[in-house]
Amino acid sequence: MKKLRRIFSLSNDEAKTLTERTISQEVWQRYKKSRTGMVALVIVLLLLFIAISTYVVDIVTNNAFYDNNVINIDLINKLKPPSWQHIAGNDEYGRDILLRVIWGTRLSLFLGVLAVVIALIIGGTLGAISGFYGKQVDSVIMRLMDILMGVPTIILAIAIVASLGVSIMNLVIAVAVSAVPGQARVMRAAVMSIRDKEFIEAARASGASDLRLIFKYILPNCLSPVIVNTTLGVAASILNVTSLSFIGLGVQAPNAEWGSMLSAARSYIRVSGHITLGPGLAIFLTIMSINLMGDALRDALDPRLKR
């Protein structure tokens, strides 16, 4: 009763803030019940911390540490096994594998997240328009998405990079374009499930424009599936980035990136197998953690699992 009296005594803005805070806290409480989700969240936060730390180190040292320790060639230590001085060993050019994996975290995460953000903006916009207007607009947009989905993701990305040329920006564009259909379909399904609700009809009857209906009333109610799909999409984008780099269509040497590191290491796998462990474990741990975090987030945001 005290809580109810407190809510009714607040202004509209204060009551809205209290309600939003309560919903977010409830989602967090449900998320914390997943042990695998919490472990995955800790790992993802650690990876983000590593990526930011490498960026700070490069700024403070003016890239001197990166040039002297990450990409500098030292043939004396070529293919040396793990030791106390070099915990993960040295690669075919004598560079410290652990440092290259750490610096590769920044590039792999940044490119994966950037590609998903671009795909979300383009695909989300197309999906919202398609789901809201329907009919001919929906038919045209979804047929275009079907064409893109008819080509395997990695093949489509390879075709785009091969036609545009090998560069980091073209790599991001290729991965983003290949992720657009998935984002568009999720957004379309979410919008279609909400557009005919009573509160949407009431807002339309009050004179709200289409843009106001989409951005103020529909999109806020579509956040749950979009957030989950975007989280899982980051893992897929990182995997696509490393795959393209592995076949030589992504990040080029001597830049530290997990896919290009694995590509260079495959020639020496029988001689010095340790050089594949660092980037391989980094890719596996990152993809697994983001997927587990996305699964736990989906369960936390699903109201049907509320107890």
N, C-alpha and C positions, 0 to 999 in steps of 0.2 A: 504494500500500500504506500509506503514511504517513497518507493521508487516511482510509482505511478503519479503520486502527487508532485514529485520533483519534475517529471517529464512534462506534465500538464502546466506547470508553472513556468517552464522555459519558453523562450521565443521560438519561432519556427526554425530559424537558422541554428539555434543552440540544440533544439530537439533533433534536427536532422544530423548534426555533428555527432550527438550522443548515439543515435541509431546506427550511423555508419561505423562508429568506433566499436559498437557492440557486435555488429556483423563481422567486422574484420577480426575481432578478438575470438569470436566463435569459430571462424575458419581456422585461425591459428591454433586453437585448442584441439580441433579435429586433426589438424596436420601433425601436431606433436605426438599424437597417439601412434603414428607410423614410425617405427624405429628405423626402418630402411630409409624412409624419407628424411629423417633427421640426420642420419649419417651422410646421405647424399647431399643434403643442404650444406653440411659442414665442409665436405670435399669441394663443392662448387664455390663456396665462399673463400676457401683456401686458394683455389685456382685463380679467382678474381684478385685476391690479395697479391699473389705472385705476379700476375700480369701487371697490376698497378705498380708494384715494387720495381719491376724491371724498367718500366717507363720513368720512374723517379730517378733510378740509378743512371739511366742514360742522360737525363737532363742535368743531374748534378755533375757527372763526369764529362759532359759534352761528348758522349758516345765513345770516350776513350776506353772504358772498361769493355764495352761491346767489341770494339775493334781489336783490342789486345788479347782478349780472353775467349771470345765467342767465335769469331770468324778468322782469327789469325792462324796461319798455317805453321805447324811445328812438327816437321817430319821425323824428328828424333823420337817422338812419342807415338809414332804411327802404330795404330791397332794394338796398343798396350792394354792388357786386361785390367779389370778393376783393382784399385789399390787405395791406400789411405789418402794419397794425394789427389787421385782422380777416382771418386767412388764408383762411378758408372763406366770407367775406362775411357779410352780415347778412340776417335774414329779414324778413317783412312787418311786423314790429313793431320792427325795428331791433336785435334781439337777436343776439349773436354766435353763429353757427351752430356753430362748432367747439366752443365751450364747452357748448352744448346737446347736441351729439352725445356729448361726453365724459361729461356728467352723465346722459345717457340710457343709457349703457352699464350703469350700476349698476342702473337700474330694469328694463331689458330682461333682463339676465342673472339678476337675483334672481327675477323673476317666472317666467322659464322654468325655472330650476332648482327653485324651490319647487313648481311644478306637476308636474314629473317626479317629485320625491320623494314627493308625495302619491299620484300615480298608481302609483308603485312599491310603496308600502306597501299600498294597497288592492288593486291588480291582482296584486301578488306574492302576497299572502295568499290571494286567491281562486284564483289559479292553482296554488299549492302544495296547497291543500285539494282542488281538483278533480283534480289529477294523482295525489295520494297515495291518495285513497279511491276514485276512479273510480265506475263504475256510475251509480246514480241521482243522487248528488251531482255527479258530473262532468257528467251530462246537463243538470241544472238550471242550473248555473253557466255552462256553455258556451252554452246557449241564450240566456241573458241577455246574454252577451258578443256573440253573433251579432246580437241585436237592436240593440245599440249600434253594432256594426260595420256594420250595414246602412244607417246614416245617415252621410253624409260628415262627416268630422271637424269642418270649419269650420262646417257647417250645424248640427251638434249643439251646438257651442260658442255659436253665435249664439242658438239657441233657449234655452239655459240662461241666458245673460246677459240676454236680453230678458225672460225670465220672472222672474228674481230681481232684476233692476235693475242699472243701470250703477254699478259700483264696482270697486276694485282687487281686493278679496277675491272678489267674484263672478267676476271675470275669471279668477283663479287656479283657482277651483272648476270653471269651465267648461272650461278647457284641461286640467285634471287628469282630469276625468271622461271627456273625449274620448280621453285617452291610456290609460285603464285597460284596455280590451280587448286592446290590443297587449301590454302588460306581462303580463296574465294568460295569454295564449296562449304567450308565450315561457317563462314560469315553468312552466306546465303541461307543455309539451313536454320541458323539462329534467328535471322531477321524474319524469315517466313513463319517461324513459330510464335512470333510476338506481334507482327504487324496487324493482325485482326483482333487483338485483345481489346477489352472494353475501354481501358484507359487511353489507348491509341485513338479509338473512335471518338472518345470525349475530347481529346486534344485537337483532333481534326475538326470536330464540330465547333470548337471555340475559335477557329480561324488560324490555327498553327500552320505554317508553311511546311512543305515537304522536307526542307533542310532542317527545320526546327524539330520536326517529328523524328527524323533519323538521328540527329546528333544529341538531342536532349532526352528523348524518350525511348528510342529503340536501342541504340548502341550501348548505353549504360547497362541495359538488361541482357546484352550479349557477351559481356566481358568474360564470364566463367569459361565457356567452351573455347573462346578465342585465346585466353591466357594459357589454358592447358595445351592447346594446339601449337601455340607459339613456343612454349617451353620445349615441347617435344621436337618442334621444328628446328630449334637451335642445335640439338644433337645431330639431326640429319644433315644440317648445313655444314657443321664442322666435319662430319664424315665425308661429305662431298668435296669440301675444300681440300682435305688431306688426300682424297682419292685423285683429284685432278693434279695436285702437286706431285703425287707419286708417279703419275705417267708423264710428267714433264710439261703439263699445261697450266700449272699454277705458279706458286712461289718458286723463284729460281735461286740457285746457289749464288753466293755463299750465305744467303739469309737463312736464319734458323727457323725451320718449320717442320712439324712432325712428318708430314707426308713426303717432303723432299728428303728428309733424313732417312726414312725407311727406303726410299728409292735408291739412294746412294749406298745404303748398307746391304742391299740384297746381293750385291756382287761378292761380298766378303762373308756371307752368312756361314759358309762351311769352314772358313779359316778362323774367323773371330765372330762367333754368334752373339757375343755380348753387345755388339753395336746396334742390334735390332731391339734389344730389350727396353731401352729407355724410351724411345718414341712410341714403340708398340704398346707398352704399359700405359703411357700417358694418354694415348688415343682411347684405349680400352676403358681406363678409369674415368675419363671425362665423359664419354658417351654413356657408359653405364650409370654414372651418377646423375646426369641430366635426365635420363629416361626414368630412373627411379624417383627423382624429385617431381617429374611431371606426373607420374602415376599417383604419387601421394597427394599432389596438389589437386588432381582430378577428383580423388575421393573426398578431399576436404571441401571442395567447392560444390559437390553434388548434394543438393538438398534431400535427395531420396535416401542418403546414408545417414541423415541426421537422427540422433537418438534423443 
